[in-house]
Amino acid sequence: MIQLSRFDGREFYLNADMIQSVESTPDTVITLINNVKIVVKDKTEIVIQRIIQYHRLVRNPELPLKSGE
């Protein structure tokens, strides 16, 4: 799960395995594999970093993460 923020400031967690695409329109729009679209406050680059970090942690938990990731 990755932590994201709605525009009203509320935080929520999203299953990163459900993400099909992330685009900047200029708001960040996440499309899930069931075609549901979610608009979040987080920048596209941050969302992608969190997805990568999640997959590294799940697939290889013994691999150390660099600081800032």
C-alpha positions as MATLAB code, in Angstrom:
seq = 'MIQLSRFDGREFYLNADMIQSVESTPDTVITLINNVKIVVKDKTEIVIQRIIQYHRLVRNPELPLKSGE';
ca = [
       0.000    0.000    0.000;
       1.163    3.538   -0.682;
       0.067    6.640    1.195;
      -1.533    9.423   -0.849;
      -3.384   12.678   -0.151;
      -6.714   13.936   -1.427;
      -7.106   17.636   -2.248;
      -9.021   18.204    0.987;
      -5.937   17.033    2.912;
      -7.259   13.605    3.916;
      -4.713   10.832    3.554;
      -5.522    7.341    2.335;
      -3.714    4.171    1.316;
      -3.905    2.655   -2.146;
      -2.896   -0.839   -3.193;
      -0.028   -0.164   -5.605;
      -0.708   -3.445   -7.408;
      -4.049   -2.013   -8.584;
      -2.443    0.928  -10.448;
      -2.553    0.806  -14.229;
      -1.214    4.299  -14.978;
      -0.248    7.632  -13.427;
      -0.520   10.854  -15.393;
      -0.114   14.565  -14.819;
      -2.938   16.619  -16.353;
      -1.684   18.949  -14.465;
      -3.310   17.239  -11.454;
      -2.085   13.727  -10.762;
      -4.608   11.202  -12.059;
      -4.189    7.550  -11.116;
      -6.057    5.003  -13.216;
      -6.668    1.647  -11.579;
      -6.870   -1.689  -13.383;
     -10.680   -1.542  -13.087;
     -10.605    1.862  -14.902;
     -11.528    3.838  -11.768;
      -9.716    7.187  -11.785;
      -8.440    8.860   -8.619;
      -7.158   12.446   -8.521;
      -4.580   13.078   -5.797;
      -2.700   16.055   -4.419;
       0.692   14.306   -4.597;
       2.944   15.095   -7.557;
       3.313   12.400  -10.222;
       7.014   11.926   -9.438;
       6.255   11.293   -5.742;
       3.558    8.740   -6.584;
       5.959    6.894   -8.891;
       8.700    6.908   -6.226;
       6.267    5.426   -3.703;
       5.193    2.725   -6.159;
       8.833    1.795   -6.817;
       9.615    1.757   -3.095;
       6.576   -0.451   -2.428;
       7.577   -2.969   -5.101;
      11.180   -3.078   -3.881;
      10.012   -3.713   -0.341;
       7.540   -6.439   -1.351;
       9.773   -8.243   -3.838;
      13.087   -7.971   -1.999;
      12.628   -6.876    1.646;
      16.311   -7.423    2.418;
      17.454   -4.915   -0.211;
      18.353   -1.665    1.581;
      16.485    1.415    0.401;
      18.440    4.571   -0.354;
      17.590    7.543    1.839;
      14.932    9.737    0.273;
      13.160    6.781   -1.351;
];
